[in-house]
């Protein structure tokens, strides 16, 4: 739910990602866009459109309830098609997909920074060449098509999806990625020392997901106040992490004033 709220907030006008404004690098969970998203999501509960216990079900149990016909709409990633094919094959013929809802129905624009690698070769390895050849296999067209047909995450080369036998809903998701997914700025890419700060940064509790759950359960009565606390606590956690690493990174390392909404961020 936290990731869904982040994505919805971008559509509602939040100029950043993951609760942080791209231009300033400041945490701003209490931005009006996040408040609007909470109002939007809670309206489903208020209008009695939300399946009871939705905020406490994990993805596995929620998917099972949805496939059994208890709900019409299930929020998930493209990998949902792969799981449904494996666990609820008889439901595949009923599977349809819709893109992220936006105010006014405008095409969505989702911005995220580059992801880190999943596979690494240790500098102390005695098998660098062998490991390199192994990792190269993950870049072949054959593997990319196979990954698409597994319907887990979309392959790095999205053009391979069209050549695969993946379900039409998975193919539709990948086409949407090509049209509205944008590359955002990354403090780590610009300054690798930021990774040391991130490693030292302690998790803030309650986090956004817990606040979402609390809002639905009624345990969080003042969403704005809780989100403001989350912003302040996140700033303090980052400041503490910077000091713990010897102040080698300035606070403005996360600021990208040249970022533009709806465009891929390319460092000059």
N, C-alpha and C positions, 0 to 999 in steps of 0.2 A: 504493500500500500504506500509506503514511503516513496518508492520509485515512481509510482503512478501519480502521486501528489506532485512530485518534482516536475514530471512531464506536463501535467495539467497546468501547473503554475506558469510554465513557460508560455503556454497558449493563452493564459490570462494576462500576460504582459510582464512577467518577471524577467528582468534583463540579465539573466545569469543561469547557473545550473547548480543543482545540489545545495540550494540555499545560499549560495555565494554569488554576489554580483560580479560579472566579468570585468566591468570597467574599473571598479574600485578595489575588488578583492575582499570586500566586507561581507560578513555574514548578515543576511537580512531575511530570516525566516518569517518575520512579522510584516513583510511587505504586503500591500493590499492584495496582490495577486494570490498569495497563499491564503489569505482570509477569504477571498472569493471562492477559492477551490473548496475550502472547508464548508462554506455555506452551500455550495453546489452538491457536494457529496452527502452532507447531512440532510439535504432536502429529500433524498431518496428514502431515508428512514422516516422523516416527518410525514411524507406522503404515502407511507406504508407500501413502498415499492421494493424495499430491501428484504432479502431473505433473512429471517431471524437467525441470529448467531453468525452472520456473515463476517463480522469483525473478529471473531474468535476461531473461525475455521482456517486451517492451513490449506495450502494449494491442493494437496492431494485429496483431502476430504471434500473441499469445496468443488473440485472438478468432478468427483464421483456424484455428488448431489446434483450438480448441473447436468451431467450426462444422464442421470436417472429421470430428468424432467422436472426437478424441483425449482429450477430457475431458467431464465431465458438467456441472460447475458453473463458471461464469465470473463473476468479481466485476467489476461495472461499474455505471455509472449508468443512468438511464432512457433516455439517448440511445442505448444499445446497440440498442434496437429499431429506431431509424432507420438506424443503420449496417448492421445485419443486413439490413434491407429493401433497402438500396442495393447492398451488396456480396455478400450471401449469400441472395438472395431465396428460393431453394429450401428454405432452413432455417427460414423463418418459421413454417411449420405445426408445427414442433417446439418453438417458443419458449415457455417458461414463466418465471415470475419468483417469487422468494421474498423476503420481507423480511429485515431485518437479524437475525441470530441473537442470542438473548439467553440468559443463564443461567436455566434453568428454563422457558424458553419464554414468559416474560412479554412483553406488548406492548412494543416498543421506544419510547424517548423520545429523540429527537435534538435537541440544542439548539445553535443557531449564532447569532452576532450578525448584525445586518443587513448586507447586502452593499452595497458602494459602487456608484455608478452606472456604467453602461457608456458612456453618451453624455453629452457635456457641451457647453455653449455658452460660448465664450470671452467674457470681459467686454469684450474689444477687438473683437469681431466687428462687422462692418458689416451683418450679416444676422440680427440677433437674432429678428425676427418670423418670417422665413422658416424659420430653423432651429427655432424653437419649433413652427411648424406641422408641420414634418417629424417632429420627435420625437413630437408628439401622435398621429401616425399609428400609432405603435407601441403605443398604448393602446387602439385601437379593438377592438371585439369580433371583427371580421373578421380582423384581424391575429392576435389571440390564438388563434382557432380554427386559422388557418393555421400558426401556430407549433406548436400541438399536433400537427397532422397531419404536420409535418416531423419530429416525434419527436426533437428535440434536447433542449434544456432545457425544463422545464415552463413554461408561460406564467405571467405574474404573476397573472392571473385564472384560477385553477384551475377555476372553474365552466365555463369555455369548453371544457374537455377533453371533458366528457360529450357535447357537441354536435358534436364532431369525428369524423372517420373514422380516428382513430389506432388502432393495434393494441391489443387488450385488455390486453396486458402493460404498455404505456405508461399506459393509463388506470388500471390497478391501482396502479402506482407513484404516480401523482398523488393517488389516493384515500388512500394511506398517508401522503403528505405532509400532507394535511389532518388526519389523525387523530393522528399522533405527532410531527410537526415543530414545535418550539417556538422562539420568538424569545428569544435570549439577550442579555445586556447588552453594551454597546459603549462602550469608553473614549473612542473618537473622537466618538461621538454626544454623550456627556456633556461632553467637553472637546475641541474641534477642535484644540487645540494638540498633542494626542497624535499627530496625523498627522505633525507635524514630527519627533517622536521616532522614530516608526516608519520614516520615510524615511531617517533617519540610522543606524538599527540595522543592523549588519552581520550577514550570514547566518552561522549557526553550523554548522561542519562537524566531524565527520559529523553530519548531521541525522537525524531519525527514520527516514526512508526508507532511508538508508544503513545504519543500525543494523539495521533489519529484514532487509535484504539480507544483511548480514554474519552475522546470526544463522542464517539459512538456509544460507549457504555454509560456516559453521563458522569464519569469520574473527573473529567476536565470540563469545568463550567465556563471558564474564561480562556478561550483559545488564543486570543491576542496576547494575553499575559504570558501564557505558556510558551508561545512562539518567540516572544521577546526574551524570555529567560534563556531559551535555546540559542538565540543569536548571541547574547552576552556570554553565555557559558562557552560557546564554540570559539569566540574571539579570545577568551581568557585561556582556553586549552591550547590554542595555537601560540599565543604569546609565551606560555610556559614551555612549550616544546621548542620554540626558537631559543629561549634562554638555556634550555637543557643541552642544546647542540652548540653552545658557545657564541650565540648571536652571529653566526656566519651567514645568515639569510635575513634580509631586511623585510619589514612588514609589507612593503609594496611589491614583493616578489609575486604576489597573486593578482596584481592589478594589470589589466589590459585595456587602457583607455581607447585604443584604436580598434577594438572589437566592434563589428557591425552585425546587427540582427539579420538573420536570413542569409548570411554569407559564410562560406568556409573560412576559418581563420588561418591565414598564412603569415608566418613571421617575416618581417621585412629584412 
